[in-house]
Amino acid sequence: MRVAIADYNMGNLQSVKNAFDKIGAKSEIVSDPGRLKEFDKMVLPGVGAFGDAMAHLKKEGMDEAIKEFAKSGKDVLGICLGMQLLFDKSYEFGEHEGLGLIEGEVVGFNKSRFPHRLKVPHMGWNELFTQNQSPLFKGLREDFYLYFVHSYHVVCDDDYAIGRTLYGYEFVSAAQKENVYGLQPHPEKSHDVGLKILENFINL
């Protein structure tokens, strides 16, 4: 089982690779989109702005390679910004088209809905409540803590939501459509629970 970690100049790729190393999984940071098909699974990490990320993906031809990888039936996991890129569009600093692998959009936290003074970005440990029984969370409790850093979140159909988190109001923090998975928190920064999620991804 070989995992490709997509490199498009956005995010701390080495920390993701280190997490896979810890669970004994073979992973490689891949910048050549033509090589993705050599791998069994793919992780799309990312930190930064949605528009910049899509521009990098398109410039390198990585966007179409990721779509083809997903269409082949192989498992894809998006992390943080990588999760958001899986959706149709984002309203971060304008309107930007995403990869369209899961129906939905990315919006900023609506601070007018916050019951008290919460800061944006949402940063630190918070609870994820699972739903729709995804194999990504096999062997875990129905709720557990993971590490978050983000100012925007996904809005999608309830059928695709496999996890929700409360920060001012409830938002979708994990999603799945068939073989495409997304996690808003960082499993590679979430200790044993995060490593268990990555292990589950390997074993899908």
N, C-alpha and C positions, 0 to 999 in steps of 0.2 A: 504493500500500500504506500503510494507516494503522493505527497501533498505539495501543490504549487502555492507559494505565497506571492501574489501578484504585486510586482514592483512598478509603481507609476509616480514615484517621487513624492508620495504623500503618506507620511506616517512612520512610526518606529517599527520597521519590519523585523529587526533582530529580536525584539522582545517576544514577538509572536513565534519566531523560529525557536527561541530558547524554551518557550512553553511546550512546543511539540517535542523538543529534545528531551525534556523532563519526563514525558510519558512514553518515550521510546519510539516515537513516530518519525519516519523519514520525511523530511520536508526540505524544500529548496526555494530560495528567493529567485523569482523568474521575471526578467524584464523583457524577454523576447516573446511576443504574443504567439508566434508560430510554434513555440515549445509547449504551450499549455496542454495540447492534446496528448502529450507524452505522459501526463499525470492522471491519477485516479480521482483525486479530489482537489478542490481549489479554495483558498481563503483570499478574500478581498478585504484587506485592512484599510485603515485610513484615518488621518487626523487633518483637519483644516476645512477649507470652504468647498462647498459642493460644486460651484461653477468652475473653480480652478481644477478640481479633481477630474471632472468630466472633460475639460480641455486637455489635460494630460493623457487621459485614457484614449481620447480620439486621435490625438497627435501621434501616439505610438501604435494605433490600431488595436489597442488592448480591449476597447469597448466591444467590437465585433467578435473578437476571440473569446471573451467572457460569455457573450450571448450564445455562441456556438457550443461552448463547453457545457453550459446549462441545458441547451436543447438536446445534447447528446444523452442526457439522463444522469450525468455524473453530478455528484453533490457539490454545492457551492455554499460557502459560509461568508457572509458579510459582517464585519465588526465595526461598530461605531459609525464613522462616516461611510465605511464600506457597506453597512446595512442600508443607509439612506440612499446610496447610489443604486441599489437594486430596484427602487421604485420609479414611478413614471416621471415625477418632476419635483423640484424643490423651489421654495420661495425665499431662499437665502440670498440676500443682496441681488434681488431681481427674480426672474423666473428662468429656470434651467431644466432642460430635459435630462432625465436619468436613463438607466438601462432598460427600464420597463419590464423587468422579470417578475415583479409583483405589482398588482394594481394598488395604487395609493399615492400619497404625496407627502412632502416634508415641509413642516411649518415651524415657525419660532414659538417658543413658550409664550402663551398669552398671560402676561403678568397681571392683567385686570381680573383674571380668574383666581389669582392666588389669594388665599384667605388671610395671609399675613405677609410680612416682608421676607420673601425668599429671594435669593440671589440667582441671577443667570450669568454664567453657565451653572447648570446643575452639576455639582462636582462632589465626589466622595462616594461612600458606601450607601447603598439603598437596596430596598427589598424588591425582588421580582416575584410576582405571583403567577404561577403557571396556569394555562388553560389549554383545552383541546388536545391534551395528552401527546405532546410531541416526543419522538424518540430521542431528540436532542437532550432532553432532561431526564432520561431513564436513570433510575437509581437514586434520584434526588428527592428531597421533600417537595411539597406543593409550593413552598415559598422559601427563598434563600437570598442572601445578600451578595451583591456583585458591585464592582467599582465602575462609576459613571463619570464621564466628562463630556458635556454637550450643551448646546444652546437651542438646538432644533430637535424635533421629534417627528415620528411617522404618524400619519393618519391613514388607516386602511380598514377594509371590511373586517368584521369580527371573525369571519371564517379563516383569515390569515393570521390572526393574533394568537400567539402561543405563550405570550407573557405580557404582563402589565405592571406598571410601577406608579406609585403615588408621589408626585412632587407638585404641590399646589393643587393639582387635579390628576386624575388617572390618565396615563398615556400608554401607547403600545411600545413595549421595550424589547419584544422579541417577536419575530414573524416567520412564517413558513408557507411556501407554496410548492407542493410536491417536493422536488429535490433541491430547492433553493431556500436557504435559511438566513435569517438576519438577527444579530444581537446588538442592541444599542450599547450595553455595557461592555467592558473589556475583560474577557475571560482570562487573558494572559496576565492581567494585573489582579486577579481575584482569587489567588491562592488555590486551595484544594478544590473548591467548588468549580472554579473556572477551569482547572485542569480536567476535572471529571466531565465537563461539557465538551471540551476538546477531544477527550477520549471517546465520548459518545459519538462525536462527529466522525472520528476515524472508523468506528465500528458500525456505522449505518449500513 
